[in-house]
Amino acid sequence: GRKYDMRIYILVSCFNPLRVYMYRDGLVRFATKKYTTKATSTKQKYIHLTNYSVNKHSKNFVKNTDAGEDGIGSKWSVRALRSYLSERGIDDNKIWAEIEGVVIKTLLSIESDVNVR
């Protein structure tokens, strides 16, 4: 029940033809308070923001002190999130394929604005 964001690294080596490399890991940052859509929550930064620079000051921030325990704390790797989802019967490969689709569509939407040499 927490808001999160994913930092995924993409390398575009060419736009014509489009050649994209997507790193299979990355960073997942969690808000430190459970998400709610209540109007009274809009000013509560620990519910709506996932920035480390903000959440590290929250009393609910959990720092991971053991790299071997990747799926613990307020920051995870994408690999740990995918494992977490998979263990709960959620098709993480389908989600990853959808993310790849969003990346491709985003790049195609700016293709004409990129100065191709």
Secondary structure, DSSP 4 states (H G I P E B T S, - for coil): ---EEEEEEEEEEEETTEEEEEEEEEEEEE-SS-----GGGTT-HHHH---HHHHTTSTT------TT-TTSSSEEEHHHHHHHHHHTT--HHHHHHHHHHHHHHHHHHHGGGS---
